[in-house]
Amino acid sequence: MNSSALTNALQQLTLLAEQAEGANMHNVSSGPASGFAGELQVSLQRINQLQQTASNQSNAFQAGSAAVSLSDVMADSQKASIAFQMGVQVRNRLLTAYKDVMAMQV
């Protein structure tokens, strides 16, 4: 797997995370991301934020809050699940690329 494919996969992950965030979530990055590692860190923070939001919504619904509907809980849960699955796929691709590079003969 070449670097352009990895960059493309990371851009898709970032785009999906931004779409899943919606307009009401705050930007979690404290500064500009520096290169691949920074973008990866920001993506992981977004996934974490989606999971925390889904957990908070679920807890509020279970507590009987009238402000939270079941459809909101399910939608947030699915957003977090899809974002996590995408993160796992990116990790798997990165691991495969690393193994391929390490297996190359010098």
C-alpha positions, 0 to 999 in steps of 0.5 A: 500500500503506498502513501497516497492510498493511506492519505486517501483513506485518512481523508475519507475517515476525516470526512466521515467523522466530520459528517457524523459530528454534525453542526452542533459539535465543537472542534476537538483539535487544539491547534493545527494538525502537523502531518499524518500523525496529527491528522490521525490523532484528530481523527481518533479524538473525533471517534472518541468524542462520538463514542462519549456523546453516544454514551451520554445520550444513552445514559440520559435516555435510560435515566428517563430524560424527556429531552432525549428520544430513542431515535436520537440515542440510536442515531448517535450510537450508529454514528459512533459505531460506524466511526469506530469501524472506520478507525479499525479499518484504517488501523488494519490497513496501516498495520498491513502496510507496515508489515509489507514495508518490513518484509521488503528486502533491502 
